[in-house]
Amino acid sequence: MTTYGLLIFDGTEELDFVGPWEVFMSSAMMRDEGDTAVLVAERSAPVRCSKGMRILPDHTLGDCPPLDVLLVPGGAGTRREVENADLLEWIGRTAADTEWVTSVCTGSLLLHEAGPARGRRVATHHGFEDEMQIRGDVTVVRDARYVVDGNLVTSQGISAGIDMALWLVGRLHGRDHARAVRRYMQYEPAPPYLSDEPLPY
């Protein structure tokens, strides 16, 4: 059984966690072995995301169950949460006890400040790469949708989290399973944009 914990906070970019959530829960449905995903926030109140979506967390930092995978999303809220000592302490402590630590977009900023990304290779949103590199004690990889460094898996912005989550599901439960999840989701990332081409019928 695999338990995925997805952190959320005010200003979280919606697809940063909803995309991986879809991957993780599609995988859970197809495996039917008790895998689960939970949303974790500092408080039990609804979280208002970057573009207005309101989400209710399943757990707070204080009652989160043991996790196998921790996912830290990005979004404008990371600029505030990087000063949140309680949240950073929870990320560092939780990351030490999980099999895999992951981030999407500027979630890598929180992993850097909390400690797990220090001295590691990371990916982040293309618009934040320079700022991330300047923070020091980190190597920003600029030409990969996601980067694996030991048990740390970080991805570029927003939709790249889906690619990262599919890779992780494949690592945990096999490539054939990950391919089946991708097919179930009808996730076909290439070519990326066709609206300027004639319809194929």
C-alpha positions as CSV (number, residue, x, y, z in Angstrom):
1,M,0.0,0.0,0.0
2,T,1.3,3.4,-1.0
3,T,0.2,6.6,0.8
4,Y,0.8,9.9,-1.1
5,G,0.7,13.2,0.9
6,L,0.1,16.4,-1.1
7,L,0.8,19.6,0.7
8,I,-1.5,22.5,0.0
9,F,-1.5,26.2,1.2
10,D,-3.1,29.4,0.2
11,G,-1.8,30.4,-3.3
12,T,-1.0,26.9,-4.3
13,E,-1.1,26.5,-8.1
14,E,-4.0,24.2,-8.8
15,L,-2.6,21.8,-11.4
16,D,0.6,21.4,-9.4
17,F,-1.2,19.1,-7.1
18,V,-4.4,18.2,-9.0
19,G,-2.4,16.7,-11.9
20,P,-0.3,14.4,-9.7
21,W,-3.4,13.6,-7.6
22,E,-5.1,12.3,-10.8
23,V,-2.1,10.2,-11.5
24,F,-1.8,8.8,-8.0
25,M,-5.5,8.1,-7.6
26,S,-5.9,6.6,-11.1
27,S,-3.0,4.3,-10.2
28,A,-4.7,3.5,-6.8
29,M,-7.9,2.6,-8.6
30,M,-6.2,0.4,-11.1
31,R,-4.0,-1.4,-8.5
32,D,-6.9,-1.9,-6.0
33,E,-4.4,-2.6,-3.2
34,G,-5.3,0.2,-0.8
35,D,-3.2,3.0,-2.1
36,T,-4.4,6.4,-1.1
37,A,-3.7,10.1,-1.4
38,V,-4.3,12.8,1.2
39,L,-4.3,16.6,1.2
40,V,-2.4,18.2,4.0
41,A,-2.5,21.8,5.1
42,E,-1.4,23.8,8.1
43,R,-4.9,24.3,9.3
44,S,-8.3,22.6,8.7
45,A,-9.9,25.6,7.0
46,P,-10.5,25.7,3.3
47,V,-7.4,26.6,1.2
48,R,-7.8,29.1,-1.6
49,C,-5.6,28.2,-4.5
50,S,-3.8,30.5,-6.9
51,K,-6.7,30.8,-9.4
52,G,-9.5,30.8,-6.9
53,M,-10.2,27.1,-6.4
54,R,-11.1,26.3,-2.7
55,I,-10.0,23.0,-1.3
56,L,-10.7,21.2,2.0
57,P,-7.6,19.4,3.4
58,D,-7.9,15.9,4.7
59,H,-5.3,16.5,7.5
60,T,-3.4,19.2,9.2
61,L,0.3,19.2,9.9
62,G,-0.4,17.8,13.3
63,D,-2.5,14.8,12.4
64,C,-1.0,13.7,9.0
65,P,-0.5,10.0,8.8
66,P,2.8,8.4,7.8
67,L,3.5,9.0,4.2
68,D,5.4,7.1,1.5
69,V,5.5,10.0,-0.9
70,L,5.5,13.7,0.0
71,L,4.6,16.2,-2.8
72,V,5.2,19.9,-2.4
73,P,3.4,22.1,-5.0
74,G,4.3,25.6,-6.1
75,G,2.4,28.7,-6.9
76,A,2.5,32.3,-5.7
77,G,1.9,31.1,-2.1
78,T,5.5,29.7,-1.9
79,R,6.9,33.2,-1.7
80,R,5.0,33.6,1.6
81,E,5.4,30.1,3.0
82,V,9.1,30.2,2.6
83,E,9.0,32.4,5.7
84,N,6.7,29.9,7.6
85,A,9.0,28.2,10.1
86,D,6.3,25.7,11.2
87,L,5.6,24.6,7.7
88,L,9.3,24.3,6.8
89,E,10.0,22.3,9.9
90,W,7.1,19.9,9.0
91,I,8.4,19.5,5.5
92,G,11.9,18.7,6.7
93,R,10.8,16.3,9.3
94,T,8.2,14.6,7.1
95,A,10.7,14.3,4.2
96,A,13.2,12.5,6.4
97,D,10.6,9.7,7.0
98,T,9.2,9.3,3.5
99,E,10.5,7.0,0.7
100,W,10.2,9.7,-2.0
101,V,10.1,13.5,-1.8
102,T,8.7,15.4,-4.7
103,S,7.9,18.9,-5.9
104,V,6.2,20.7,-8.7
105,C,7.1,24.2,-10.0
106,T,8.3,26.5,-7.2
107,G,7.6,23.8,-4.6
108,S,11.3,23.3,-5.0
109,L,11.8,26.6,-3.2
110,L,10.1,25.2,-0.1
111,L,12.2,22.0,-0.3
112,H,15.3,24.1,-0.6
113,E,14.5,26.2,2.4
114,A,13.3,23.2,4.4
115,G,16.5,21.3,3.6
116,P,15.7,18.3,1.4
117,A,16.8,20.0,-1.8
118,R,20.1,21.4,-0.4
119,G,23.1,20.2,-2.4
120,R,20.8,18.4,-4.9
121,R,19.9,18.8,-8.6
122,V,16.4,20.2,-9.0
123,A,13.9,21.4,-11.6
124,T,11.6,24.3,-11.2
125,H,9.4,26.6,-13.2
126,H,11.3,28.2,-16.1
127,G,10.6,31.7,-14.8
128,F,12.1,30.9,-11.4
129,E,15.3,29.1,-12.5
130,D,17.7,32.0,-12.1
131,E,16.3,33.0,-8.7
132,M,16.5,29.4,-7.5
133,Q,20.1,29.1,-8.6
134,I,21.1,32.3,-6.9
135,R,19.9,30.9,-3.6
136,G,22.9,28.6,-3.6
137,D,23.6,25.1,-2.5
138,V,21.5,23.7,-5.4
139,T,22.0,22.9,-9.0
140,V,19.1,23.9,-11.2
141,V,18.6,21.7,-14.3
142,R,17.0,23.7,-17.0
143,D,16.4,21.2,-19.8
144,A,14.3,18.5,-18.2
145,R,10.6,18.2,-17.3
146,Y,11.6,16.5,-14.1
147,V,14.9,15.6,-12.4
148,V,15.6,12.6,-10.2
149,D,18.4,13.0,-7.6
150,G,18.3,10.0,-5.2
151,N,14.9,9.9,-3.6
152,L,14.2,13.6,-4.6
153,V,12.1,14.1,-7.7
154,T,11.4,17.7,-8.8
155,S,9.6,18.9,-11.8
156,Q,9.3,22.0,-13.9
157,G,6.1,24.1,-13.8
158,I,2.5,23.1,-13.5
159,S,1.8,20.4,-16.2
160,A,5.3,18.9,-15.7
161,G,4.0,17.5,-12.4
162,I,1.9,15.0,-14.3
163,D,5.0,13.7,-16.1
164,M,6.9,13.5,-12.8
165,A,4.0,11.6,-11.1
166,L,3.8,9.1,-13.9
167,W,7.5,8.4,-13.7
168,L,7.2,7.9,-9.9
169,V,4.2,5.6,-10.3
170,G,6.3,3.6,-12.8
171,R,9.2,3.4,-10.3
172,L,6.9,2.3,-7.5
173,H,4.7,-0.1,-9.4
174,G,6.3,-0.8,-12.7
175,R,6.5,0.8,-16.1
176,D,3.7,-1.2,-17.6
177,H,1.4,0.0,-14.8
178,A,2.4,3.6,-15.4
179,R,1.8,3.2,-19.1
180,A,-1.7,1.8,-18.3
181,V,-2.4,4.8,-16.0
182,R,-1.3,7.2,-18.8
183,R,-3.6,5.5,-21.2
184,Y,-6.5,5.6,-18.8
185,M,-5.9,9.3,-18.3
186,Q,-5.7,9.7,-22.1
187,Y,-2.6,11.9,-21.4
188,E,-0.9,12.4,-24.7
189,P,1.6,15.3,-24.2
190,A,3.0,15.5,-27.8
191,P,2.4,17.4,-30.0
192,P,1.6,20.0,-27.4
193,Y,-0.6,22.4,-29.4
194,L,-2.7,21.7,-32.5
195,S,-5.3,24.5,-32.6
196,D,-3.5,26.2,-35.4
197,E,-3.5,23.1,-37.6
198,P,-6.4,21.7,-39.7
199,L,-8.6,19.2,-37.9
200,P,-7.6,15.6,-39.0
201,Y,-11.1,14.8,-40.3
